[in-house]
Amino acid sequence: MLDREKYENGILSVRFIGKRLEDSGVSIYDLSESLLAIQRIIHKAYLAQNGKLLKGAYPSKEERESLALQLGERKRKSDAFALLPILADPVVQESMKKLMDYVISGVVGYYIGDILKRVEKEEDQNKKIFIGSIYTEVANIVNRVDSVGGVESISLGAPALDRETVAVFSGQTKEYLASLKDETYLGTYQEIQGKVYKLYPASKIVAIRRAGRATVSIFLKQADFDTIRYNRDSNQVFLFKGRPIYRFGVETKSVSEFEANEIELAAVDS
């Protein structure tokens, strides 16, 4: 059990649980992989809140300083650590507390095992992308369970928010994450347009080029695919209405796959 008096200011806490850890510390590898994953989750939460969670995006140097965590006190008997902001500025401390609510909202679905329902119901596009994007980081933490280091489960908490336990990752969580590897989820409704440059009849998919030369694979109903396939105007621009398809672990709002429910002819390039 974490000492609440000493951990009450911890933004987060991480506890490695295992019989072997009652007499020895967690391995450097298991600890470092978990801490790096937690820090990356915090970076992604910050970017998502600000609508900047795109592929390759990274907080600025000043932002990283405000988001950086350090190890607080360590408790033995199943290794536990408090994580605190490096900067002691009260404004930073308070903003990090608010950010933790966002972090927790993303992590908890992986713990409970209802992540597909959560991303489907989530109306905030930025939060939807955030939840799906942290799959890799959560998996990096969970993969420390039942490895050579003797970790049987990992508990995350948020002492500063009076949340002693936010999630407990176990071998069962590991199996659940493995089942999500090839799953996808849909973003919010939108319309995109572009010129078709390739068709895949066997799978009813067309590839389009958008402004800026970005390409998108469009998944279509048979009738809509046939409309495009037999259209005689090679310069025709089509408008696609539907929802983007995202894959777990991908941290971007940019659309590369799209499920179209309707299509329309758009303006022809002059």
TIMAR-349284 format. One record per residue: x negated, y, z negated of N, C-alpha, C, O in turn; residue in one letter. Coordinates in pm, whole numbers, padded with zeros to 5 digits, always signed. Each point is the difference from the previous one (the first is absolute). Layout:
<recs>
XYZXYZXYZXYZA ...
</recs>
This chain:
<recs>
-00084-00120+00000+00084+00120+00000-00087+00124+00000-00096+00008-00077M +00126+00088+00161-00076+00123+00004+00025+00083-00125+00111+00003-00052L -00215+00064+00004+00011+00088-00115+00063+00130+00047-00066+00080+00066D +00194-00057-00100+00074+00114+00051-00062+00133-00044+00002+00097+00075R -00056-00092-00198-00058+00125-00048-00117+00043+00086-00021+00119+00024E -00056-00216+00023-00118+00032+00078+00028+00005+00149-00079+00056+00076K +00192-00111-00033+00031-00003+00142+00113+00095+00037+00043+00003+00116Y +00006+00076-00210+00117+00080+00027-00024+00105+00110+00096+00045+00062E -00222-00006-00038-00029+00097+00104-00044-00064+00130-00031+00070+00096N +00028-00201-00090-00039-00068+00122+00107+00017+00108+00117-00031-00023G -00157+00079+00140+00094+00012+00111+00046-00139+00041+00119-00024+00024I -00214-00066-00015+00029-00141+00029-00083-00087-00093-00099+00044-00058L +00142-00167+00044-00081-00100-00070+00000-00127+00083+00099-00031+00066S -00209-00041-00069-00008-00128+00071-00057-00104-00097-00101+00023-00066V +00169-00134+00059-00039-00105-00094-00017-00131+00073+00091-00046+00070R -00207-00015-00085-00031-00130+00061+00021-00107-00106-00063+00001-00106F +00153-00093+00135+00041-00099-00100-00045-00139+00042+00015-00039+00116I -00070-00034-00209-00045-00136+00026-00067-00057-00123-00062+00073-00077G +00074-00202+00058-00056-00063-00120-00150+00023-00008-00053+00027-00107K -00016-00038+00221-00145+00019+00001-00038+00143-00040-00106+00023-00058R +00195+00073+00089-00029+00139-00028+00014+00037-00147-00031+00112-00039L +00079-00206-00042+00006+00025-00144-00139+00000-00061-00022+00056-00108E -00072-00119+00177-00137-00009-00053-00103+00067+00090-00115+00019-00042D +00153+00017+00164-00095+00065+00091+00072+00108+00079+00123+00001+00007S -00199+00090+00051+00061+00110+00074+00037-00038+00141-00045-00102+00053G +00130+00184+00007+00037-00020+00139-00123+00024+00087-00085+00082-00033V +00077-00154+00144-00117+00013+00087-00004+00137+00066+00103+00064+00021S -00224-00020+00011-00017+00128+00067+00077+00002+00132+00060+00102+00036I -00062-00212+00037+00067-00005+00130+00151+00017-00016+00061+00082+00069Y -00001-00158-00161+00145+00009-00021+00039+00140-00048+00102+00055+00043D -00182+00001-00132+00030+00133-00052-00013+00106+00109+00089+00084+00017L -00198-00087+00057-00024+00104+00100+00102-00006+00113+00049+00104+00044S -00016-00224+00003+00099-00013+00107+00136+00054-00044+00070+00067+00077E -00033-00095-00201+00129+00046-00052+00002+00151-00017+00099+00065+00036S -00207-00009-00090-00004+00144-00023-00001+00078+00132+00067+00103+00012L -00141-00153+00086-00001+00066+00131+00138-00004+00064+00043+00098+00062L +00026-00210-00076+00134-00012+00057+00096+00098-00068+00082+00063+00067A -00093-00049-00198+00086+00093-00074-00026+00143+00046+00094+00077+00021I -00222-00041-00006-00032+00136+00044+00053+00027+00141+00047+00110+00029Q -00055-00210+00058+00052+00018+00136+00152+00015-00001+00055+00077+00078R +00013-00150-00167+00145+00014-00011+00036+00143-00041+00096+00057+00051I -00173-00001-00142+00024+00138-00044-00022+00098+00114+00077+00094+00017I -00182-00115+00061-00024+00085+00117+00117-00006+00097+00046+00102+00050H +00003-00223-00024+00111-00016+00094+00127+00063-00054+00078+00058+00076K -00055-00069-00206+00118+00061-00060-00004+00152+00018+00101+00061+00033A -00217-00003-00054-00016+00145+00017+00025+00041+00145+00071+00097+00026Y -00130-00171+00067+00018+00032+00141+00147-00016+00042+00053+00082+00074L +00011-00189-00122+00139-00025+00036+00091+00110-00053+00090+00046+00070A -00112-00003-00193+00081+00106-00058-00008+00128+00082+00094+00079+00004Q -00208-00059+00059-00022+00122+00079+00019-00022+00149-00037+00086+00081N +00095-00200-00044+00028-00028+00140-00122-00018+00087+00005+00025+00120G -00118-00068-00180-00126-00009+00073-00054-00143+00010-00116-00020+00035K +00200-00078-00065-00048-00138+00002-00002-00052+00143+00095-00063+00047L -00205+00091+00021-00021-00042+00138-00126-00086+00007-00084+00006-00090L +00071-00083+00194-00116-00087+00015-00129+00083-00002-00015+00095+00076K -00077-00132-00164-00127+00069-00010+00004+00124-00087-00104+00063-00021G +00222-00026-00030+00010+00120-00084-00066-00026-00135-00002-00112-00051A -00053+00219-00006-00070-00012-00128+00011+00134-00072-00009+00105+00064Y +00029-00105-00196+00005+00127-00071-00130+00078+00016-00107-00059+00016P +00117+00190-00021-00120+00084+00008-00088-00020-00123+00042-00063-00098S -00162+00116+00103-00092-00014-00113+00061+00057-00128-00009-00063-00106K +00070+00181+00116+00062+00062-00117+00117-00084-00051+00018-00016-00121E +00060-00038+00213+00113-00085-00040-00048-00129-00066+00059-00045-00098E -00166-00014+00151-00053-00123-00058-00050+00023-00143+00012-00087-00086R -00068+00205+00063-00046+00031-00136+00117+00004-00098-00011-00047-00113E +00124+00102+00158+00118+00008-00086+00066-00136-00018+00070-00023-00100S -00090-00067+00195+00063-00133-00005-00090-00106-00062+00046-00111-00029L -00173+00143+00009-00097-00100-00046+00027-00046-00143+00032+00081-00088A -00044-00211+00067+00018-00059-00133-00134-00046-00055-00093-00030+00074L +00087+00023-00206-00116-00055-00068+00047-00104-00100+00117-00002-00040Q -00209-00085+00000+00033-00100-00101+00005+00065-00137-00092+00071-00041L +00201-00096-00030+00010+00042-00139-00048-00112-00090-00095-00071+00033G +00158+00055-00144-00041-00102-00095+00027-00141+00052+00096-00023+00073E -00179-00067-00111+00015-00140+00038+00039-00082-00123-00056+00019-00108R +00152-00108+00125+00042-00090-00106-00034-00143+00041+00037-00043+00109K -00105-00029-00193-00032-00140+00029+00117-00088-00043+00108+00051-00031R -00127-00181+00029+00106-00097-00022+00101+00009+00116+00111+00051-00016K -00152-00098+00128+00063+00024+00129-00027+00146+00032+00060+00090-00058S -00151-00070+00151-00054+00133+00027+00107+00100+00043+00078-00026+00092D -00076+00141-00158+00094+00107+00033-00075+00132+00006-00090+00026-00080A +00130+00058+00176-00066+00128+00018+00106+00109+00018+00102-00020+00066F -00129+00135-00125+00083+00118+00026-00066+00078+00112-00122+00012+00005A +00203+00041+00085-00050+00080+00112+00050+00143-00018+00120+00024-00015L -00213+00069+00016+00032+00141-00023-00055+00087+00112-00099-00037+00063L +00162+00152-00036-00056+00092+00100-00138+00048-00042-00025+00023-00118P -00065-00009+00214-00133+00051-00030+00007+00144-00047-00071+00040-00092I +00158+00039+00157+00013+00140-00037+00093+00015-00121+00109-00058-00003L -00153+00135-00094+00078+00019-00123+00100+00115+00012+00072+00028-00097A -00065+00037+00210+00092+00111+00023+00144-00045-00028+00045-00098+00059D +00028+00167-00149+00138-00039-00032+00091-00004+00122+00092-00082+00007P -00117+00171+00090+00081+00001+00122-00021-00128+00078+00095-00059+00052V -00221+00015-00044-00031-00126+00068+00063-00117-00073+00057-00089+00063V -00066+00090-00195+00057-00108-00080+00150-00011+00023+00053-00110+00014Q +00015+00224-00010+00145-00002+00017+00038-00044+00141+00096-00076+00017E -00169+00123+00083+00032-00041+00138-00025-00148+00020+00071-00065+00077S -00172+00010-00145-00027-00143+00010+00113-00082-00063+00033-00108+00048M +00025+00158-00156+00113-00068-00061+00117-00010+00098+00063-00105+00012K -00036+00215+00058+00108+00000+00097-00031-00094+00116+00090-00066+00053K -00215+00061-00014-00040-00089+00109+00017-00146-00040+00027-00085+00086L -00042+00055-00216+00013-00138-00046+00140-00055+00023+00016-00119+00025M +00087+00206-00033+00135-00047+00029+00009-00051+00143+00066-00101+00027D -00131+00170+00063-00002-00040+00141-00076-00132+00016+00045-00090+00071Y -00159+00079-00138-00080-00122+00006+00079-00119-00052+00003-00106+00063V +00062+00124-00177+00076-00109-00062+00114-00044+00092+00027-00119+00012I +00040+00216+00052+00111-00034+00088-00045-00088+00116+00079-00077+00055S -00206+00089-00017-00051-00083+00108-00047-00136-00044+00020-00100+00069G -00082+00095-00186-00059-00125-00049+00105-00098-00052-00014-00121+00018V +00119+00173-00082+00091-00087-00073+00071-00102+00089+00030-00110-00046V -00004+00145+00172+00068-00094+00089-00082-00125+00028+00056-00108+00018G -00188+00124-00013-00087-00116+00022+00000-00092-00123-00014-00121+00012Y +00031+00181-00128+00007-00077-00124+00133-00073-00012+00004-00119-00030Y +00106+00191+00055+00132-00060-00014+00027-00101+00112+00068-00100-00021I -00122+00128+00140+00018-00091+00112+00115+00037+00091+00056-00085+00069G -00020+00214-00068+00110+00045+00086-00043+00111+00093+00078+00090+00031D -00202-00095+00014-00057+00111+00076+00073+00022+00133+00013+00115+00043I +00035-00219+00022+00070+00015+00126+00131+00077-00019+00035+00084+00083L +00036-00113-00191+00123+00073-00029-00030+00145-00034+00075+00090+00039K -00183-00067-00110-00033+00136-00042-00035+00090+00120+00047+00113+00009R -00129-00165+00081-00036+00084+00115+00119+00022+00093+00010+00103+00066V +00081-00200-00062+00118+00016+00085+00095+00105-00057+00058+00079+00075E -00043-00077-00207+00093+00094-00063-00059+00139-00019+00075+00097-00013K -00207-00085+00011-00064+00128-00027+00032+00100+00112-00027-00026+00117E +00084+00141-00155+00038+00100+00099-00111+00101+00027-00003+00063+00106E -00089-00049-00199-00113+00092+00018-00103-00068+00090-00063-00098-00040D +00046+00151+00162-00091-00062+00096-00143-00006-00053-00069-00099+00020Q +00024+00204-00088-00136+00001-00052-00020-00108-00106-00103-00066-00002N +00202+00050-00085-00012-00103-00104+00010-00139+00061-00067-00093-00045K +00151+00078+00147+00013-00129+00069-00136-00043+00056-00042-00114-00018K -00025+00207+00086-00130-00031+00058-00101-00029-00110-00083-00090+00014I +00088+00166-00123-00092-00022-00111+00015-00140-00057-00100-00070-00021F +00223+00028-00004+00024-00133-00058-00059-00109+00088-00067-00091-00049I +00090+00101+00179-00055-00100+00091-00150+00009+00015-00067-00101+00019G +00013+00223-00027-00143+00022+00026-00090-00057-00108-00116-00032+00028S +00167+00019-00152-00088-00044-00110-00006-00152-00012-00056-00053-00096I +00114-00017+00193-00005-00147-00004-00143-00051-00014-00027-00088-00082Y -00065+00142+00160-00139-00046-00002-00063+00025-00137-00071-00087-00052T +00095+00204-00006-00058+00032-00130+00058-00088-00109-00074-00049-00086E +00205+00027+00088+00061-00089-00099-00055-00141+00015-00028-00068-00099V +00012+00024+00224-00055-00134+00024-00143-00011-00052-00039-00104-00052A -00040+00211+00066-00137-00002-00051-00002-00016-00151-00089-00067-00054N +00185+00126-00016+00009-00018-00145+00045-00143-00032-00061-00069-00081I +00168+00027+00146+00059-00131-00028-00097-00114+00033+00003-00104-00065V -00088+00123+00165-00095-00105+00038-00106-00026-00105-00074-00098+00010N +00066+00182-00110-00091-00024-00112+00054-00108-00093-00074-00057-00080R +00204+00029+00091+00064-00103-00083-00039-00138+00051-00001-00026+00121V -00031-00062-00214-00038-00139+00031-00121-00009+00091-00012-00094+00079D -00077+00191-00090-00127-00008+00073-00106-00055-00096+00033-00057-00103S -00158+00074+00136-00107-00058-00082-00021+00074-00131-00071-00048-00088V +00133+00166+00073-00025+00082-00118+00081-00036-00123-00020+00060-00106G +00111-00155+00117+00080-00041-00115+00120+00088-00028+00060-00010-00108G -00022+00095+00203+00118+00087-00018+00126-00080+00034+00015-00050+00111V +00076+00040-00208+00124-00075+00021+00116+00092+00037+00095-00043+00065E -00102+00168-00106+00099+00100+00039-00058+00139-00025-00097+00015-00075S +00157+00086+00138-00045+00138-00014+00121+00086-00030+00099-00003+00073I -00107+00080-00180+00110+00087-00042-00036+00146+00022-00108+00045-00039S +00197+00028+00102-00016+00144+00018+00100+00073-00088+00116-00041-00010L -00160+00149-00053+00088+00081-00083-00022+00147+00026-00093+00039+00070G +00181+00042-00128-00012+00146+00011+00025+00059-00138+00108+00054-00026A -00208-00062-00064+00018+00046-00138+00047+00144-00012+00081+00031-00087P -00131+00058+00174+00038+00142-00009+00148+00021+00032+00057+00103-00037A +00004-00200+00104+00143+00008+00032+00082-00092-00089+00117-00026+00027L -00181-00022-00136+00066-00094-00092+00045-00127+00070+00104-00057-00033D -00184+00014+00131+00028-00124+00071-00116-00095-00028-00097-00002+00075R +00108-00076-00181-00111-00088-00037-00027-00104+00109-00115-00036+00026E +00223-00011+00037-00015-00097+00109+00082+00046+00120+00122+00014-00010T -00188+00007+00121+00065+00036+00125+00017-00123+00088+00105-00019+00062V -00209-00063-00057+00002-00120+00084-00099-00101-00056-00103+00036-00056A +00137-00162+00071-00091-00108-00038-00015-00091+00121+00096-00063+00044V -00217+00058+00010-00027-00080+00119-00055-00136-00041-00093-00009-00081F +00150-00096+00137-00038-00137-00035-00023-00081+00127+00002+00054+00111S -00022-00182-00128-00014-00089+00115+00125+00000+00087-00009-00016+00121G +00125+00034-00184+00125+00007+00074+00004+00124+00089+00050-00005+00112Q -00103+00115-00163-00008+00122+00080-00089-00022+00120+00027+00049+00110T -00134-00123-00130-00094-00029+00107+00070-00073+00114-00022+00031+00117K +00107-00128-00151+00074-00075+00100+00101+00090+00071+00021-00011+00121E +00041+00100-00198+00098+00092+00059-00064+00092+00102+00054+00021+00108Y -00170+00034-00142-00068+00090+00093-00043-00074+00126+00004+00056+00109L -00045-00181-00124-00038-00080+00117+00120-00018+00093-00017-00004+00122A +00137-00006-00178+00120-00018+00081+00036+00126+00078+00076-00006+00097S -00129+00122-00140+00030+00127+00066-00096+00033+00113+00018+00100+00070L -00118-00182-00051-00109+00032+00092+00048+00040+00139-00052+00096+00057K +00148-00165-00001+00045+00027+00136+00137+00069+00003+00061+00011+00107D -00012+00034-00222+00129+00067-00005-00011+00144+00051-00107+00061-00004E +00218-00010+00052+00008+00140+00043+00120+00065-00066+00087-00068-00055T -00083+00200+00060+00117+00073-00051+00026+00117+00093-00089+00044+00073Y +00212+00007-00078+00041+00105+00092-00004+00137-00067+00035+00015-00117L -00079+00085+00193+00000+00137-00048+00138+00062+00017+00096-00070+00031G -00087+00201-00050+00127+00069+00014+00032+00027+00147-00090+00004+00085T +00218+00013-00056+00047+00020+00137-00068+00122+00065-00016+00104-00063Y -00022-00121+00188-00055+00111+00076+00012-00028+00150+00038-00109+00041Q -00070+00209+00037+00003-00014+00145-00138+00032+00057-00064+00098-00041E +00019-00180+00133-00128+00025+00066+00020-00018+00150+00094-00066+00044I -00181+00125+00033+00012-00016+00144-00137-00018+00064-00102+00038-00057Q +00102-00096+00175-00124-00023+00071+00024-00073+00130+00111-00042+00031G -00218+00029+00044+00006-00066+00130-00052-00143-00015-00107-00022-00057K +00181-00074+00109-00038-00141-00011-00116-00030+00095+00005+00035+00118V -00109-00101-00171-00112-00037+00086-00026-00151+00001-00084-00048+00076Y +00155-00026-00161-00020-00145-00001+00126-00067-00054+00066+00053-00090K -00032-00171+00145+00116-00075-00045-00042-00141-00040-00090-00059+00059L +00158+00005-00161-00023-00137-00047+00134-00073-00001+00068-00005-00103Y -00028-00052+00218+00133-00060+00012+00029-00111-00101+00113-00011-00047P -00211-00070+00013+00024-00113-00090+00043+00045-00139+00074-00071-00069A -00121+00187+00027+00031+00049-00135+00088+00124-00001+00030+00053-00107S +00013-00007+00224+00087+00118+00014-00064+00123-00064+00064+00074-00074K -00192-00054+00104-00076+00113-00052-00051+00083+00117-00043-00055+00101I +00048+00187-00114-00064+00087+00097-00100+00086-00076+00019+00031-00117V -00126+00008+00184-00099+00089-00058+00015+00136+00066+00008+00010+00122A -00004+00095-00205+00014+00135+00055-00118+00086-00042-00070-00029-00097I +00049+00135+00174-00098+00103-00036+00075+00125-00039+00088+00047+00072R -00124+00008-00188+00061+00124-00047-00095+00117+00024-00109-00018+00054R +00152+00135-00093-00086+00118+00012-00128-00025-00077+00002-00056-00109A -00115+00099+00165-00128-00022-00065-00057-00136+00029-00101-00039-00060G +00164-00036+00150-00046-00134+00043+00020-00107-00106-00053-00110+00015R +00128+00140-00121+00029-00103-00100+00089-00107+00062+00090+00032+00078A -00115-00158-00110+00080-00110+00055+00085-00063-00109-00039-00006-00116T +00158-00042+00156+00093-00064-00093+00060-00122+00067+00038+00005+00117V -00029-00114-00191+00069-00119+00048+00146+00008-00045+00028+00013-00119S +00064-00021+00215+00143+00015-00028+00068-00137+00010-00009-00068+00103I +00075+00028-00209+00074-00127-00003+00146+00031+00039+00065+00084-00062F -00016-00153+00164+00129+00033+00060+00098-00116+00000-00037-00117-00012L +00165+00153+00026+00102-00100+00029-00012-00037+00148-00055+00077+00079K +00106-00195-00042-00016-00048+00136+00056+00098+00103-00063+00027+00102Q +00183+00027-00129+00063+00090+00096-00083+00126+00021-00016+00047+00112A -00038+00007-00221-00082+00121+00011-00132-00030+00071-00050+00081+00078D -00005-00197-00105-00124-00039+00069+00025-00009+00151-00081+00045+00081F +00195-00105-00045+00031-00014+00143+00022+00136+00065-00038+00020+00116D +00099+00074-00188+00019+00134+00054-00133+00063+00039-00013+00063+00105T -00085-00080-00193-00133+00056+00028-00071-00080+00109-00063+00056+00089I +00075-00186-00097-00070-00087+00094+00041+00026+00144-00083-00002+00091R +00212+00027-00070+00049+00014+00136+00019+00147+00041+00057+00027+00106Y -00101+00064-00187+00005+00141+00038-00103+00025+00111-00115-00042-00010N +00157+00111+00115-00086+00016+00118-00094+00119-00010-00093+00013+00080R +00116+00074-00175-00082+00120-00012-00117-00026-00095+00019-00008-00121D -00139-00005+00177-00118-00030-00082-00039+00116-00091-00077-00019-00094S +00130+00138+00121-00031+00117-00083+00106+00028-00105-00007+00100-00071N +00105-00189+00062+00111+00024-00094-00049+00000-00145-00075-00088-00042Q +00119+00188-00031-00026+00007-00144+00124-00047-00073+00112+00041+00032V -00131-00130-00131+00112-00054-00076-00001+00053-00142-00105+00024-00060F +00226-00005+00007+00017+00038-00140+00043-00123-00077+00098-00065+00036L -00172+00032-00142+00027-00119-00080+00048+00043-00139-00062+00083-00065F +00175-00141+00021+00058+00032-00130-00006-00124-00089+00045-00108+00039K -00101+00124-00157-00010-00115-00089-00090+00029-00118+00001+00110-00055G -00079-00210+00016-00082+00012-00120-00140-00056+00025-00014-00105+00063R -00089+00173-00111-00136-00052+00015-00020-00126-00083+00064-00019-00103P -00152-00066+00150-00034-00124-00070-00137+00018-00064-00096+00038+00067I +00086-00064-00197-00127+00013-00071-00042-00135-00057+00083-00086-00030Y -00213+00069+00016-00056-00122-00057-00063+00031-00134-00059+00107-00019R +00070-00199-00074-00055+00021-00133-00152+00019+00007-00071-00074+00069F +00024+00174-00141-00142+00029-00005-00043+00109+00096-00114+00046-00006G +00205-00004+00096-00035+00105+00095+00043+00134-00057+00117+00020-00034V -00213+00073+00023+00027+00127-00067+00020+00114+00100-00083+00091+00008E +00190-00096+00066+00023+00108+00095+00147+00016+00032+00075-00097+00006T -00034+00223+00014+00135+00028+00047+00007-00006+00152+00109-00003+00057K -00225+00001+00009-00004-00006+00146+00068-00127+00048-00016-00107-00059S +00092+00119+00165+00078-00113+00050-00078-00075+00107-00043+00059+00100V +00024-00189-00120-00064-00083+00102+00092-00111+00047-00021-00057+00107S +00125+00025-00187+00101-00098+00038+00137+00057-00034+00015+00069-00101E +00084-00098+00183+00130+00065-00016+00111-00095+00039-00007-00065+00104F +00110+00056-00187+00117-00082+00030+00111+00092+00050+00056+00077-00078E -00025-00085+00207+00097+00090+00061+00138-00064+00004+00016-00113+00047A +00084+00187-00096+00138-00046+00005+00074+00059+00120+00099-00057+00047N -00148+00172+00003+00060+00066+00116-00110+00060+00086-00107+00035-00049E +00134-00024+00177-00091+00071+00090+00080+00094+00088+00118-00024+00026I -00181+00131+00020+00061+00095+00091-00105+00045+00101-00120-00005-00028E +00165+00048+00143-00091+00062+00096-00032+00140-00048+00089+00076-00037L -00216-00042+00037-00042+00133-00041-00043+00078+00123+00009-00050+00112A -00056+00172-00133-00041+00085+00111-00114-00065+00077-00091-00058-00059A +00094+00068+00189-00104-00054+00086-00111+00102+00013+00026+00119+00021V -00149-00164-00034-00114+00091+00015+00000+00061+00139+00023-00069+00100D -00049+00198-00093-00006+00067+00130-00138-00012+00060-00024+00050+00110S 
</recs>
